[in-house]
Amino acid sequence: MTDTAAPADSADSAPVSTLTQGSLTQDGPAIRLFLVDGSAYLFRAYHALPPLTRKSDGLPVGAVQGFCNMLWKLLRDMQGDAPTHLAVIWDHSEKTFRNDLYDKYKAHRPPAPEDLIPQFPLVREATLAFGVPAIELPGYEADDLIAAYACRVRELGGETVIVSSDKDLMQLVGDGVSMFDPMKGLRIDREQVFEKFGVYPEKVVDVQALCGDSVDNVPGAPGIGIKTAAQLINEYGDLDTLLERAGEIKQPKRRETLIEYADQIRLSRALVKLDCDTPLPEPIDDLTVREPDKAVLQDFLELMEFRSLARRVGDGNASAAPRSLDRPAGERGAGPAPRAPVASVSYASAAARAAAATVAEPATIDHASYVRIQDLETLQAWIARATAKGIVAFDTETDALSSATAGLCGVSLAINPGEACYIPVGHCEKDGLALEAAADLVQIPLDEAMAALKPLLEDPAVLKIAQNAKYDIAVLARHGIDVWPIEDTMLISYVLEAGLHGHGMDELSELHLGHKPIPFKQVAGAGKAQISFKHVGLAEATAYAAEDADVTLRLYNVLKPRLAREGLLTVYETLERPLPPVLAAMENEGIRVDPDTLRRLSNEFSMRMAQFEAKAQALVGRPFNLGSPKQIGDVLFGEMALKGGKKTATGQWSTDSDVLESLALEHELPRVLLDWRQLSKLKGTYTDNLIAAIAPGSGNRIHTSYALAATTTGRLSSSDPNLQNIPIRTEEGRKIRKAFIAAPGKVLISADYSQIELRLLAHIGDIPQLKNAFQEGLDIHAMTASEMFGVPIEGMPSDVRRRAKAINFGIVYGISAFGLANQLGIGQGEAGAYIKTYFERFPGIQAYMDETKAFVREHGYVTTIFGRKINIPDIHAKSAAQRQFSERAAINAPIQGAAADVMRRAMIRMPGALVVAGLSAKVLLQVHDELVFEAPEAEAEATCAVARQVMEGAAEPAVAISVPLTVEARAALNWDEAH
């Protein structure tokens, strides 16, 4: 309930000496706890200072810099108060118990500014770098944590100073609790609370319950403000008495309001009352004031490029550090030794973390050193060590590839290189022998292991490292664990070296560590002899699984520091790292299909395939196998002696679709073969496969899997089943989409970018004609045809527009005269003339292509407008064909990559935007430039509006696109009708 609307005062505006007014003395209580409202500090810093980005890579850091200045100033200013304990308290970014009480609580709050989001973890890291605990707790607000600590300290006879001006915290002021406004340099006690609310702190909750809070969407009583509320509470003593005697109030409107909205007022009281029984994430003893590790702090400030503050911190004079940090051992509150450097939840400071962790040269991987954990006591010991370390690599082992349906076999952890363990929870004998009957299969029960691991994996102060984190997030989410914060070595590698190699763990391990991990087939077998991982013996499973976590941690230590050095940190933090939880939720949700429709389509396709087969055999005059490329080649180029054949490297005739499309212009058989192939693919790849992919007990839902690092440009790919290549330009493909249906009472919503790649080409290539057309909302293909062929837009023949459309979409893929000729059914000479005319009418496109080719030849890569680096390794290949292909890829990559980046930004923002809008809709699929949602029928219109708003504004504020991005969103009962 932080008051984010606080005035944006400067970090240096408060006088240095003001905090000592009414300061405590050394003869005071044993505990003198300072609690800093971290979110209030952060938002003040953000609004007080102009935007600032780190010069090396453009990462937004303005709020972090302001926060660091404010925190350092506070540490200096509070010397006279000699605090014994200190912490910064943060809000956690998920719903709290108040959302369960009232689903509209904070519903109207807008999402955080985009340039602030990457700074949230950085300020937590900054807090730790200054040697101050950074505390937050899932399911609770910072205000509740502050209340709990303040109440506990008061019970112990101590005193608490809350560093904040938030009105919601004023209910805590009283014996042993005061507030300090660092911006105004003022102490807030009971009298100051009375001046603000007209009541003393113990009655503040009653007043707030009546007047409500528009910022947090606390309803209160309509028409009653603070003055009226205070007057009523002072007159009747408390809220309960007021509501009981509301009928006695003389003013009719006031009386009717209190009677009519009594339940709403009581609900509001429950929303504004802080929970002193909130669990304490860290014991009070662990908050003892300690001297920051100057090396860690300097490393952090240097990494952030806060060189002025780094110089001030490094001066080393007495005024630069709080006096209370230097108390001799043995004095009250001295506590344990200085706080060890803690790995933070950072978005950026891998280098600072590496400097903080005094880790020796990584030991050689020794599988015999890995630990198998088979009892809770040992597991809790490992969890405690991981928590103290502040960073842990982990991996899940399952019995299937689909994260949405796989059973969990075990979890591995790595705390240091060479120090890893495996916790088996789902292994069993292949013959079904009970676990108790096999001594080597002793395991912690699944529910007990998950309950023990949950606090660690959800702890915001412990950074979790994973390889392909999306899979592990999805698996553990099905067991009630929301893993956060998390880093992904696969995605770090992808950002650094997309296009150069694969990003699987085994390949990365050999490439960066010189170590070849245990192959899966070594522990589970291969082919028909392969067994499920749940049947692998625990000794073999421990070596295999613990090695995964160990290697992942080592890869992180090698790869993460490179992001900052190579200027790619912002790409990782804004486009990659936030996406796995979004995709994991989509995969677990799945999408509903109608199996009866799919079966009917399979039968229909089978019958039509039989008709095409009969027709093809009649044309040839004998039976042959339409599924055999060799027999087709022999028929076409041997028996029928058709021209245009070419042989593959194996010496067989090529019969791919390009060859058949070319031959189909002159002979009927190739067209029949193409039609048969299309139906065969639709039946085998989709209708039959989709039926087999329905998850048992899911209500006929299928769960695809998205690969984040499979393409070089950032586009996602889909598999098991692949839902991204269902043809939509054919009647048969659209029939398949009709089988994707909404659950009862809901609709599917398709939100699709309109011509996004052409729009981005207009922006990136700075093409005036295209930019003007998009800005004016013209039909871009008709405009292009008019420019090329001199035909008026009004009344334009459809075939003329179709030709321009083919060139518009093909040009960015480097379409050749041959390809365009095949697509339009015209001669190559005519197609070549079209392309030449196109470049003459749009010279900016030719200039963009020439500039891009020159850049990639010099640098070996291209970048998107969002900074994604796409390597083109074969640009200098010996083969001319390879070089030409690389040039076409380089021309297309910045456009397709930018479109992929826009979509990723939209997907990352979408879940939060739906929650803020109070909608229960969920994103189910991402297919190229389209998102598919499922929403209650009553929310269809509102969901379409939110989808359009988020997607159309996804590029901002990172890039100001010079043409509008437009999105078409429609709702229907099936996917085809929605699209």
Order of alpha helices (4+ residues) and beta strands (2+ residues): beta-alpha-alpha-beta-alpha-alpha-beta-alpha-beta-beta-beta-alpha-alpha-alpha-alpha-alpha-alpha-alpha-alpha-alpha-beta-alpha-beta-beta-beta-alpha-beta-alpha-beta-alpha-alpha-alpha-alpha-alpha-beta-alpha-alpha-alpha-alpha-alpha-beta-beta-beta-alpha-beta-alpha-alpha-alpha-alpha-alpha-alpha-alpha-beta-beta-alpha-beta-beta-alpha-beta-alpha
